[in-house]
Amino acid sequence: MMKLKLELPTGQKAIEHPPFHQTYLNDGSPWLQFYRIDGQILLRFPDYADFYVTEDAETVRCTPSETATSDTVEHLFHNQVAPMVLNKRGMPVFHG
């Protein structure tokens, strides 16, 4: 079972090194950035939320931005983060 820990909203802190992978929106702005930080994977959705995934993919810690709605954070978790975590655990993930 995956544990989600939701923290209080904060601003996204600057990260000293570039992401190891990024995806972009059609206008060229970053949509999702991947970082390795302290043995965890950080999935950063700029202006929305940071999701920290433990190495064993058992726990996800979310720090939403101050402007992100709970619906947005829930959508990001279920549609972006959870499938990646399940895949990391070796489970097949399909989108219908």
C-alpha positions as CSV (number, residue, x, y, z in Angstrom):
1,M,0.0,0.0,0.0
2,M,1.3,3.5,-0.9
3,K,1.3,6.1,1.8
4,L,0.7,9.8,0.9
5,K,1.8,12.4,3.4
6,L,0.3,15.8,2.7
7,E,2.2,18.7,4.2
8,L,1.2,22.4,4.7
9,P,1.5,24.5,1.5
10,T,4.8,26.4,1.0
11,G,6.6,28.1,-1.8
12,Q,8.8,25.8,-3.9
13,K,12.4,26.2,-2.8
14,A,15.2,26.7,-5.4
15,I,17.2,23.6,-6.2
16,E,20.9,24.0,-6.8
17,H,21.3,21.5,-9.6
18,P,19.3,21.0,-12.8
19,P,16.7,18.3,-13.1
20,F,17.8,14.9,-14.6
21,H,14.6,14.9,-16.8
22,Q,11.9,17.4,-17.7
23,T,8.7,17.4,-19.7
24,Y,7.2,20.5,-21.3
25,L,3.9,22.1,-22.1
26,N,3.1,23.1,-25.7
27,D,4.2,26.7,-25.0
28,G,7.7,25.4,-23.9
29,S,7.3,26.0,-20.2
30,P,8.3,23.1,-17.9
31,W,5.4,20.9,-16.8
32,L,7.2,18.2,-14.7
33,Q,10.8,18.2,-13.5
34,F,12.6,15.1,-11.9
35,Y,15.3,15.5,-9.3
36,R,17.3,13.2,-7.1
37,I,17.5,14.6,-3.6
38,D,18.6,12.8,-0.4
39,G,17.9,9.3,-1.7
40,Q,14.4,10.3,-3.0
41,I,13.0,11.3,-6.3
42,L,11.4,14.7,-6.4
43,L,8.6,15.3,-9.0
44,R,8.2,19.0,-9.2
45,F,5.2,20.5,-11.0
46,P,6.2,24.2,-11.1
47,D,3.7,26.5,-9.4
48,Y,1.6,23.5,-8.2
49,A,3.3,20.9,-6.0
50,D,6.4,18.9,-5.1
51,F,6.1,15.1,-4.6
52,Y,8.9,13.3,-2.9
53,V,9.0,9.6,-3.6
54,T,11.0,7.3,-1.3
55,E,13.6,4.9,-2.9
56,D,11.4,1.9,-2.0
57,A,8.3,3.7,-3.6
58,E,6.3,3.1,-0.4
59,T,5.8,6.7,0.7
60,V,5.0,9.9,-1.2
61,R,5.3,13.2,0.6
62,C,3.5,16.1,-1.1
63,T,4.2,19.8,-0.5
64,P,1.7,21.8,-2.5
65,S,2.3,25.4,-3.5
66,E,0.4,28.1,-1.7
67,T,-1.8,28.7,-4.7
68,A,-2.6,25.1,-5.7
69,T,-6.1,23.8,-5.0
70,S,-6.7,20.5,-3.3
71,D,-8.4,19.3,-6.4
72,T,-5.3,20.1,-8.5
73,V,-3.0,18.3,-6.0
74,E,-5.3,15.3,-6.0
75,H,-5.4,15.2,-9.8
76,L,-1.6,15.4,-10.0
77,F,-1.2,12.6,-7.6
78,H,-3.7,10.2,-9.1
79,N,-2.9,10.9,-12.8
80,Q,0.8,11.6,-12.8
81,V,2.6,10.5,-9.6
82,A,0.7,7.3,-8.6
83,P,1.2,5.6,-12.0
84,M,5.0,6.4,-11.9
85,V,5.2,5.0,-8.3
86,L,3.3,1.8,-9.3
87,N,5.5,1.4,-12.3
88,K,8.6,1.8,-10.1
89,R,7.2,-1.1,-8.0
90,G,7.1,-3.2,-11.1
91,M,3.4,-3.1,-11.5
92,P,1.9,-2.6,-15.0
93,V,0.0,0.7,-15.4
94,F,-2.6,1.3,-18.1
95,H,-4.5,4.4,-18.9
96,G,-8.0,3.9,-20.4
